[in-house]
Amino acid sequence: MDSQAAAQEPKLSDFKVLCFDVYGTLIDWETGIYNAALPLLKLDDTESATPALSRAEFLSLYEILELAQQARTPSMKYSTILTSIHEQLSSPTHLNRPTISESQHARFGASVPTWPAFPDSLSTLLALRNPHGYKLVVLSNVDWESFAGTCKVQFGKDASEIFDVVLTAEDIGSYKPSRRNFKHMLEVIKKKWNLGEEDVLQVAQSRVHDHVPAQEMGIKSVWVNRRGANMGGPGDVPEGAWWDWEVDSMGSFLEMVEHGARRNGRVKPSP
């Protein structure tokens, strides 16, 4: 790379706002979802019972059902989405578990706060805010009650102690990958700080939910490539998926920020 091209390359220090996906990026939603579904998956009610599907098989099916439900009912609260998916999974079409009760469906719907955080999420977020001075924004496919529970249970804090702005699917009335969610996020950032898409960096695990729409809207992004992930487009690169930086954890993202790392991702070609 010549000196002129190097000078034009975006740097992590160029951005003022970091916009985070939460579930899959900061929270290990795959482990949380799978553990919450184990009573449904087990072939009988004993502790040692073998699940009807492997973890990978279950998460693949779950993601299909979730994307479809969110597209059908974009204004439905996320906890209700989860309850509906649990009901669908128990039906004869899938696991055929007629003995599963309404209370068990509801318990799965309320499970979000129990989904564990990745170990370095909170410390990285706090360091990115201070001393590094980034504005931290959440853009998440969740409802407020579930997200507040996540912050309290997993981080021991109120959302406002970690993030500057929180935008949920419940606020917006649609779920990512809808471009409406990203448009709303940019409008809020413009109104609050008079900043544009060139000042925003999307930080996310899901290439399907985040990187495709973000890059379409001119937002540069960091792929948090959680090794072994089953959801969010882990296999072949989804059509239209580009990202500017790639890391394997929040801790490694913080290291890149501190060392001013150059772009190392699947960079979108110039028009």
C-alpha angles and dihedrals in degrees: 000000000000122000095258093052091045091053090054094049112109116249128206088240089062092073126084100185130048112200113200135202105210113196108065093012106053098006125051093233094167092062091042095050094044094048092047090051097048095097088057094044098050114097091223135009099262120113092239096049117132115245114246091231132031117248092256093047092048095047092049090053092043093054092051091051094045096050090048094048093047091051092049096046108025094166095050115116112254095238088055090049088056092048090051093049091051089052091050092049092053093051124103088256091068126008099353097219103157093168093066107113133223089248090057090051090050092047090057089049090054095046100096096098089056093058105109125244120235106256098248099041101097098041091049094049092050092049093048089054095043128045094007095052102222122152107236119216129181121213105178142162093234143095124252097248093053093045093049087051091052092052093047098043102035102030102024091228143094114259091247091060090063108025134044095208131015120197118182134185086248090061095046101038095231141069131239134285082052109112086220090075093054092044089053091049092052091048091053092048091048092050096044101041106007090241129140138213090277088066095051127086118192113217113194148137100216115082090186099049100034120012099050095051095036094054091045088058095049096258116138116223150199119221111216095205103203103199113235095018115155100192135058098046102307098163125046113011108265115241110272095016113142131156134181102213132024128204134163099221143010089256092058090049089056090050090053090051091050093048098040094237120200121238113288102167139096093288119206110246117248114256 
